[in-house]
Amino acid sequence: MIDSVDRKILKLLQNDATLSLSDIAEAVNLTTTPCWKRLKKLEESGVIGKRVALLDPEKLALSFTAFVMIKTSNHSNQWYEEFVSTVSDFPEVMEFYRMAGEYDYMMKVQVKDMKCFDAFYKKLVNSVEGISNVTSTFSMEPLKYTTALPIE
C-alpha cells in the first residue's frame, strides 16, 4: 500500500533520481533508515522500475520524431509475438503500443532526420509480413514532454 510519504518520495525521484538518501529523507521528514526501507519496498514491489538519465535528443542529433500507426489483417498469436519481438528490438522505437480503434499498433520513433526515418520505415515493412497499412505523422516541435506520472 502506497501512502502519502511514499508518494512524496516518488514525486521527488521523478524530478531528480540523483537525490541522496539523506536529501530524500529530510524532504519527507524521516530519518535515513526508514526512508531507505521505503525506497527498497518501492523498488522490490516494482513501483520504481529503474532510475535513468534522460537525454536531450537535439543535442544528440536525434530530433526527428515520428508517430507510426500500423494496421494488420493477421491477428494470430504467432504473428503478434513475432511482430512485437521484432519491433521491440528496433532501437529507434521509443514507445510501442497495441491500440483500440482504427489502427492496431502505434509507435513513437526517434531518429536523426527524414533519410534515417525512411531507412527505419523500409526496415520495418521488410521485417514482418502481414502489415497491411502504415501511416506516419511527424512532430513539428515538442510542446510538452514529461516522464513524471501525475501522482496525487
Secondary structure per residue as TSV (DSSP state, phi and psi in degrees):
chain	resnum	aa	ss	phi	psi
A	1	M	-	360.0	129.2
A	2	I	-	-95.2	124.1
A	3	D	-	-104.3	-174.0
A	4	S	H	-65.4	-32.2
A	5	V	H	-68.5	-43.5
A	6	D	H	-59.5	-41.1
A	7	R	H	-63.2	-39.3
A	8	K	H	-64.3	-42.0
A	9	I	H	-60.5	-45.7
A	10	L	H	-63.9	-40.9
A	11	K	H	-61.6	-43.4
A	12	L	H	-60.9	-46.3
A	13	L	H	-68.0	-33.5
A	14	Q	H	-64.3	-31.7
A	15	N	H	-84.6	-29.4
A	16	D	-	-160.5	97.9
A	17	A	T	-74.3	-5.0
A	18	T	T	-91.6	0.3
A	19	L	-	-57.3	139.6
A	20	S	-	-74.1	160.0
A	21	L	H	-58.1	-41.3
A	22	S	H	-66.6	-36.2
A	23	D	H	-66.2	-42.1
A	24	I	H	-64.4	-47.6
A	25	A	H	-58.4	-44.4
A	26	E	H	-62.8	-41.3
A	27	A	H	-66.1	-27.0
A	28	V	T	-108.6	12.4
A	29	N	T	59.0	48.1
A	30	L	-	-127.9	162.7
A	31	T	-	-83.5	168.9
A	32	T	H	-65.6	-36.8
A	33	T	H	-64.0	-51.7
A	34	P	H	-64.5	-31.6
A	35	C	H	-66.6	-44.1
A	36	W	H	-60.8	-41.4
A	37	K	H	-62.8	-39.8
A	38	R	H	-65.3	-44.0
A	39	L	H	-59.7	-45.0
A	40	K	H	-60.7	-43.0
A	41	K	H	-62.9	-41.3
A	42	L	H	-66.2	-36.0
A	43	E	H	-71.7	-46.5
A	44	E	H	-65.5	-31.4
A	45	S	T	-81.7	-8.1
A	46	G	T	88.6	0.1
A	47	V	S	-61.9	-43.4
A	48	I	S	-97.5	109.6
A	49	G	-	-79.9	-44.3
A	50	K	-	-169.4	164.5
A	51	R	-	-113.8	128.4
A	52	V	-	-134.6	168.5
A	53	A	-	-100.8	133.8
A	54	L	-	-93.4	125.2
A	55	L	-	-100.0	152.4
A	56	D	-	-89.0	111.1
A	57	P	T	-60.8	-34.1
A	58	E	G	-64.4	-40.9
A	59	K	G	-71.6	-13.6
A	60	L	G	-107.6	13.8
A	61	A	T	56.3	44.1
A	62	L	-	-132.0	48.7
A	63	S	-	-95.2	4.9
A	64	F	E	-90.8	112.6
A	65	T	E	-110.5	126.6
A	66	A	E	-122.3	143.7
A	67	F	E	-110.6	120.1
A	68	V	E	-112.6	123.8
A	69	M	E	-110.1	137.0
A	70	I	E	-128.1	139.0
A	71	K	E	-115.1	147.6
A	72	T	E	-138.8	152.8
A	73	S	S	-100.2	-7.2
A	74	N	-	-101.5	113.4
A	75	H	-	-115.5	24.1
A	76	S	-	-72.5	154.6
A	77	N	H	-63.1	-38.9
A	78	Q	H	-63.2	-45.2
A	79	W	H	-63.0	-45.5
A	80	Y	H	-56.0	-50.2
A	81	E	H	-61.8	-41.8
A	82	E	H	-65.9	-43.7
A	83	F	H	-63.0	-48.5
A	84	V	H	-62.2	-43.7
A	85	S	H	-62.8	-44.6
A	86	T	H	-64.9	-51.2
A	87	V	H	-66.4	-36.9
A	88	S	H	-62.8	-23.9
A	89	D	T	-82.9	-10.1
A	90	F	-	-78.3	117.3
A	91	P	T	-66.1	-21.2
A	92	E	T	-71.5	-20.8
A	93	V	E	-82.6	111.1
A	94	M	E	-87.7	-35.6
A	95	E	E	-141.1	149.5
A	96	F	E	-151.0	124.7
A	97	Y	E	-133.2	145.7
A	98	R	E	-90.2	132.2
A	99	M	-	-114.7	159.9
A	100	A	S	-106.0	145.9
A	101	G	S	116.0	-152.4
A	102	E	S	-64.1	-37.7
A	103	Y	-	-107.1	150.4
A	104	D	S	-85.8	-33.2
A	105	Y	E	-140.9	152.2
A	106	M	E	-140.7	142.5
A	107	M	E	-139.4	152.1
A	108	K	E	-103.2	126.4
A	109	V	E	-118.5	133.5
A	110	Q	E	-121.5	118.9
A	111	V	E	-141.2	179.9
A	112	K	S	-72.4	-47.5
A	113	D	S	-161.5	-175.7
A	114	M	H	-62.7	-37.3
A	115	K	H	-60.9	-43.0
A	116	C	H	-68.2	-36.5
A	117	F	H	-64.5	-41.0
A	118	D	H	-60.5	-41.1
A	119	A	H	-64.0	-42.1
A	120	F	H	-60.6	-46.8
A	121	Y	H	-57.1	-47.0
A	122	K	H	-62.8	-41.1
A	123	K	H	-62.0	-43.1
A	124	L	H	-61.3	-54.4
A	125	V	H	-71.2	-20.5
A	126	N	H	-93.1	-5.7
A	127	S	H	-89.8	-30.5
A	128	V	S	-135.8	125.5
A	129	E	T	-78.5	153.6
A	130	G	T	104.7	-1.1
A	131	I	E	-79.8	121.9
A	132	S	E	-98.5	-20.8
A	133	N	E	-158.5	133.9
A	134	V	E	-127.1	124.4
A	135	T	E	-124.0	133.1
A	136	S	E	-123.8	143.6
A	137	T	E	-126.5	154.4
A	138	F	E	-123.2	138.0
A	139	S	-	-75.5	131.6
A	140	M	S	-82.4	-42.3
A	141	E	-	-161.5	143.0
A	142	P	-	-75.7	130.5
A	143	L	S	-102.5	-30.6
A	144	K	-	-149.7	134.1
A	145	Y	-	-142.7	126.7
A	146	T	-	-148.3	152.2
A	147	T	-	-108.6	-4.3
A	148	A	-	-78.7	123.8
A	149	L	-	-75.1	149.8
A	150	P	-	-78.7	75.5
A	151	I	-	-78.7	122.1
A	152	E	-	-108.3	360.0
